[in-house]
Amino acid sequence: MGSEFVPSLDEGDIAIHALRIPGTSLSQAIKMQDILEKKIKEFPEVENVFSKIGTAEIATDPMPPSVADTFVMLKPHSDWPDPHKSKEELIHELEESLERIPGNNYEFTQPIQMRFNELIAGVRSDVAVKVFGDDMGTLLDTGEKISRVLKKIPGAADVKVEQVTGLTTLTIQMNRKEMARYGLNIADVQEVIEIAIGGKSAGKVFEGDRQHELLVRMPEEMRSNVEALKRLPIPLPDIGSTSRAALSPAIYREESKRPGYIPLGSVADFNIAQGPNQISRENGKRRVVVTANVRGRDIGSFIQESEKMIKENVTIPAGYWITWGGQFEQMLSARKRLQIVTPVALVLIFFLLFTSFGTVKDALLVFTGVPFALTGGIVLLWARGIPLSISAGVGFIALSGVAVLNGLVMISFINKLRTEGTLLDKAILQGAITRLRPVLMTAIVASLGFLPMAVATGTGAEVQRPLATVVIGGIISSTILTLLVLPVLYRIFHGSDTVSRASLSGNIDD
């Protein structure tokens, strides 16, 4: 059987994470987003579309202009042209249509699910493979190899490597030989570049009680123009301040004729290259994340197959390692808690049974209803194709308490008959027949109570179905085995008991 943390809820809407080339300007991103929204709006199932780009004033969700969250509000399912079309089919059609728009990559998820995943592991997808190490090139290369492996695994969707490169950067490299020829030092040149591009404070402007820094820098159109930057004038030091002995006569005569300024391009080289887009760290270590969504299968089996494929096909360099995040991380944490909570619940149930009967033998006898019930719950989960989840785990804990109820009713009545002098076999037979109706009533009432949850299709039904399925299947199997097997077990457990004197005399009188 597969496993997952919590079944994915159908929120009724879709969230599309649109990713573009790092460094895309805000104006260009808005134009591309407008095209994307118009394409989505062409689908008749879509009621409304809106997007969020960049970082808000309260930076709870900071993003660059190259990333956009697109929220697709869908019409009620009854208003769709084809009411039989599923949401998964609509997502597939959207994906095929949007892939024809150049310059975008997409991740399809749901609004609440996206935030939920982001709070869990810092990524918006269901599964995250985090690669840790020192060198960004090695991290990115390893991440690309893992990405290619994940794309081949059935159920993987929206496999992406974190955008850590691709940001266009301008590098101004100083020509030290030319600078020495003109008597310039690096600090003087860098100061001019800093003032022209970054700006420098030239004073303060007061408006009432408020004060603002007065920055001096070049206009925007010139700061983004490489040729204009190359013509940036660099003041030369006064030749009189240079010792005559420091220069040869020929150089001194040439330098004495030079102008007071030279262009920046004569003492610096301008290079435009791809640089790092972001450098992410976790626990003080650099990391690159490979993300993927899981569709059409459970996360547990997907992770198991992925770990096996990565181990066989990807060589992790020495000093580098990978960890798994996303919902899988929470599933492991919840599983560890259940490994503590479930035994504690079973021990408490056994303790209550022991206090009720006063003997370990009868307490163990009634406690056999727990495995009887768990068997039915697992079989019905498997028959309905529902993977194990935290919801199903809670159902198993609740079922354990309900399962011993029927056995408690029957064993208590059989013991009562025996204390009244009834023979063992007769007490077992009479107890099983007499308690048949109460046992069936208890089972039917509990099963019918969970039946609407088991067949529910509305909002939240994905979480209700595993719990209800476990309880219904467990009650059915527990009832059948309680009526048929428990009397036999009672006969085996108590077959060697010494027959009381009252029972013997009663038998002789008969």
C-alpha positions, 0 to 999 in steps of 0.5 A, spaced: 500 500 500 502 507 498 502 512 503 502 519 504 502 525 509 495 528 508 490 527 502 490 532 497 484 536 498 480 539 492 480 546 493 476 548 487 481 553 484 488 552 481 494 556 482 499 557 477 506 558 479 509 562 472 517 562 472 521 567 467 528 568 465 531 571 471 532 579 470 526 580 467 524 587 468 517 588 471 514 592 465 516 585 460 513 581 466 507 584 466 506 584 458 508 576 459 503 575 464 497 579 461 498 574 455 498 568 460 492 571 463 488 572 456 490 565 454 487 562 461 481 566 460 479 562 454 477 556 457 470 556 459 471 553 465 475 559 468 471 564 472 476 569 473 484 570 473 488 574 477 496 575 479 501 577 484 508 579 481 514 581 485 514 583 493 509 587 496 510 592 501 509 587 507 514 582 504 511 576 507 512 573 500 518 576 497 519 574 489 523 577 484 519 580 478 520 574 474 516 570 478 508 570 478 503 567 482 497 566 478 490 564 481 485 561 477 478 561 480 474 556 476 466 556 475 462 551 479 463 544 476 455 544 474 456 550 470 462 547 466 460 545 458 462 538 460 460 536 467 464 529 466 470 533 465 475 532 472 479 537 474 486 533 473 483 533 465 482 541 465 489 542 468 492 537 463 489 541 457 491 548 461 498 545 461 498 543 454 495 550 452 500 554 456 506 551 454 505 554 447 507 561 450 514 562 449 519 564 455 515 561 461 515 555 465 509 553 470 508 549 476 501 547 477 498 547 484 492 549 489 492 556 493 492 553 500 496 547 498 502 552 495 502 556 502 502 549 506 508 546 502 512 553 502 511 553 510 513 546 511 519 546 507 520 552 504 518 550 497 511 550 493 511 543 490 509 536 494 516 534 494 523 537 494 530 534 493 535 539 497 542 538 494 547 541 499 555 543 498 560 548 497 561 549 489 555 552 486 557 549 479 557 542 482 550 543 486 547 545 479 550 540 475 548 535 481 541 538 481 540 537 473 542 530 474 537 529 479 532 532 475 533 528 469 532 522 473 525 524 477 522 526 470 522 519 468 519 516 474 511 515 473 507 520 477 512 526 477 510 533 474 512 540 474 520 537 475 524 544 476 531 545 478 531 552 483 533 558 478 540 559 481 543 562 475 541 566 469 541 573 472 545 578 467 550 582 470 555 587 468 562 586 470 567 592 470 574 590 470 579 595 472 585 595 467 591 596 472 596 597 467 593 603 464 591 606 470 598 606 473 600 609 466 595 615 468 597 615 475 590 613 477 588 608 483 583 603 484 579 607 489 578 614 485 575 610 479 571 606 483 568 612 487 566 615 480 563 608 478 559 608 485 557 615 484 554 614 477 551 608 478 549 607 485 549 614 487 552 617 493 549 622 498 550 629 497 546 632 503 539 632 506 533 635 504 528 637 510 520 637 509 518 639 516 520 634 521 522 629 515 528 628 512 531 625 506 537 623 503 539 627 497 542 622 492 547 624 486 547 619 480 546 618 473 539 618 470 536 611 469 537 611 461 544 612 462 545 607 467 543 602 463 547 604 457 554 600 457 556 605 451 554 611 456 558 608 462 564 607 457 564 615 456 564 616 463 569 622 465 575 620 470 578 625 473 586 625 472 591 627 478 595 633 477 601 632 474 604 637 478 603 632 484 607 627 481 614 627 482 618 628 476 623 623 478 618 618 478 617 618 471 621 618 465 623 624 461 619 622 455 613 619 459 613 626 463 613 630 457 607 626 454 603 626 461 604 633 461 600 634 455 594 630 457 587 632 458 584 633 465 579 627 464 579 620 460 573 616 459 572 610 463 573 605 457 580 607 457 582 604 463 576 599 464 574 593 461 566 592 460 563 585 460 556 582 460 555 575 463 551 570 466 551 571 474 548 567 480 541 569 480 540 567 488 545 563 493 540 559 498 543 557 504 540 552 510 543 551 516 549 555 514 550 551 508 549 552 500 543 548 497 540 547 490 533 544 490 529 540 485 522 540 486 516 536 483 509 535 484 506 528 484 500 526 480 496 520 480 500 516 485 501 516 493 508 520 495 510 514 499 511 510 493 514 515 489 519 517 494 521 510 495 522 509 487 526 516 486 531 514 492 532 508 488 533 511 481 537 517 484 542 512 488 543 508 482 544 513 476 546 519 480 553 520 483 553 525 489 560 528 489 564 527 496 562 533 501 555 533 498 549 530 500 542 530 499 535 530 503 528 530 502 523 535 504 516 537 502 510 533 505 514 527 505 518 530 511 512 531 515 509 524 513 516 521 516 515 526 522 507 524 523 509 517 522 514 517 528 509 520 532 504 515 531 509 510 533 509 512 540 501 514 540 499 508 537 502 503 542 500 508 548 493 507 546 493 500 545 496 499 552 491 504 555 485 499 552 489 493 555 489 496 562 482 498 561 480 491 559 484 488 565 481 493 570 474 490 567 475 483 568 481 482 573 484 477 569 490 478 564 487 472 560 480 475 559 483 482 557 488 478 552 482 475 549 478 481 548 484 484 546 484 480 540 479 484 537 484 489 535 488 485 530 481 483 527 479 490 526 485 492 523 485 487 518 478 489 515 480 496 515 487 495 511 483 490 506 478 495 505 483 501 504 486 496 499 480 495 495 478 502 494 485 504 492 486 509 498 493 510 501 495 510 508 495 517 511 495 520 517 487 520 517 487 513 516 492 512 522 487 516 526 481 512 524 485 505 526 486 508 533 479 510 534 477 503 531 481 500 536 477 502 542 470 500 538 473 493 536 474 491 543 467 493 545 463 487 542 468 482 545 467 486 551 459 485 551 460 477 549 465 475 554 462 479 560 456 475 558 459 468 558 463 469 564 456 471 568 453 465 565 459 461 568 458 464 575 451 462 575 453 455 574 452 454 566 457 449 563 463 452 559 460 449 552 453 451 554 455 458 556 459 459 550 453 457 545 448 461 549 452 467 550 454 467 543 447 467 541 444 471 546 449 477 544 448 476 537 443 482 536 447 487 541 453 486 537 450 486 530 446 493 533 453 496 535 456 494 528 451 496 524 450 503 528 457 505 527 458 503 520 452 507 518 454 513 522 461 513 518 458 511 511 456 518 509 463 520 510 466 514 506 462 516 500 462 523 501 465 527 494 464 535 497 469 539 500 474 536 505 472 529 503 479 527 501 480 527 508 474 524 511 474 518 506 480 514 509 478 515 516 471 512 515 473 507 510 478 504 516 472 504 521 467 501 517 472 495 514 474 494 521 467 494 524 465 489 519 471 484 520 471 485 527 464 483 528 464 477 523 470 475 527 468 476 534 461 472 532 465 466 529 472 466 532 472 469 539 467 463 542 472 458 539 478 462 542 474 463 549 473 455 549 481 454 547 483 459 553 478 456 558 478 449 556 483 447 561 479 450 567 477 446 573 469 445 573 466 448 579 463 443 584 456 446 583 457 445 575 458 438 577 452 437 581 448 440 576 450 436 571 449 429 575 442 432 577 441 432 569 
